Amino acid sequence: MNYFPASDSEQPPREFHARLTRKPRGLMTGLARKSAPKHRGRRFAALAAAVAVPAMAAPGEWQPLQDFTSQTEEVQAQLMPFEQAGQSFPGSAFYYLDNDVGSEPALAVNFDMPDVGGDIRWDNDEPATSTPLVGPAARAFFSAGSGIDKSRALQCMTMAIYYEARSEANVGQRAVAQVVLNRVAHPTYPNSVCGVVFQGSERRTGCQFSFTCDGSLAKKPSKIFWDRARRVASGALAGNVYAPVGYATHYHTLAVNPYWASSLQTVGVIGFHRFYRWKGAAGTARAFRAAYNGREPMAAPHARSAGNDNDVAPVADPVELARAYEDGRRKAETAAKTAVSAPPPTYSAEVKARGGDAIFKADKLPEASGIRPEFANSGKWINQPN
């Protein structure tokens, strides 16, 4: 209980005091209704003051209004590269904002997306064609094996595309993937995707794909380019054939000219690579008939020998591989032609007296059958149709 009298400023309003006083209904009821809006306005004003007073009680915590004019000018002066004139290209925002691009050298990027089908294509992509540059198109790849095998095949194919052609357009990456699958289908190479990609990786030099033995795998790949390569790899393993490279099994960048280039047949230039196929029987369509075994090894380089590279059997160059294939094919054809048929059987004198080989021929079997007479005409027409 409060024993101190309230001051004049603390006295309740008359209208509020009047509401607490019992009065007859009728007239006072109407007065109370008329004063209700007035009370509501005062209550809102009191509530607003209660919220504002605590904030005004601590003026030291207030922050002055900031002038954003100078900041706006600073932001405009530091535009991102893809916001500047002449620095923008399709996909440039993704390229400049990639976390790993800063750690890699500048690349001439032709950033595109997977094929959208039909006659639609991206501006920086070459028009699709169903006619190969040289020779027929390769057969479609049919995936097999367990889920682990398929996952390893996708990983190895993605690695080959990324490290061999990550900055190229879609057609350049598809061409590299087709070369890998062409090797899988040829008997001179391993019959698995990972086996082809990491062939010779146990050597410091002489590996079939340079990224498997030159230390490139130690560098973390860029996610944007890796996802691109993975989409192309998935399409190739799903059966998509890139016809322009035909049965090409070799390629090299335009900056080099290997010694074996003149010994192979040029298919054409796609992207930054020149593609080749074997001359003679090794490069024909019937040579690419090796079955995919569906068993994929680990998607990693082979363990290196404890000694030097001379202790590891070298990988044959393209010319030697073609010569070995043709020699083996000729030997197989010669063996088939000169094969001696099995000699006729010899019989004893008693068997010869009975007729010899004639008694073992089934040419005197009885013609009787177990069909009852009433079913002899089963299956024949009762009345011939007109």
Order of alpha helices (4+ residues) and beta strands (2+ residues): alpha-alpha-alpha-alpha-alpha-alpha-alpha-alpha-beta-beta-beta-alpha-alpha
